[in-house]
Amino acid sequence: MKDIIMEILKNLDNGEAFENSENFIDDGLIDSYQMVEIVDELESEFDIEISGRDIIPDNFVNLAAIENLVAKYTEG
């Protein structure tokens, strides 16, 4: 899962910068438009549907947060 998410992130304009960031939001790597782009990619890749209430900065702050978000929808 981690590799797939990182590949999705690298396909954004900021590419490799995600590997060196601990906070994607504070570092300016993800804005609200890009969160929606990431959600679209995650939904497609993992065959899930992420609720609008989960499309918040806290769920996109770093790789672990995005992994937790995906896990919420792929488990159970």
C-alpha positions, 0 to 999 in steps of 0.5 A: 500500500505504501508504495502505491500511495507514494507513486500517486504522490510522486505523480503530482507536480511536487514529485520527489519532495514527498520523500523528504517531507514530514508534513505535506501540508505545512511544506506546501506540497498538498493543497485542497485541490491536490487532496481531491486529486489524491482522493480520486487516485486512491479511490481508483487504485484501491477500489474504495469510496472515501467520504467527504468528511474524511477529506481534511488536511489531517488525513493528508499530512504525511504518508502514514496519515494517508495510509491510515485513511486508506486502511480505514476503507480497505479493512473490514 
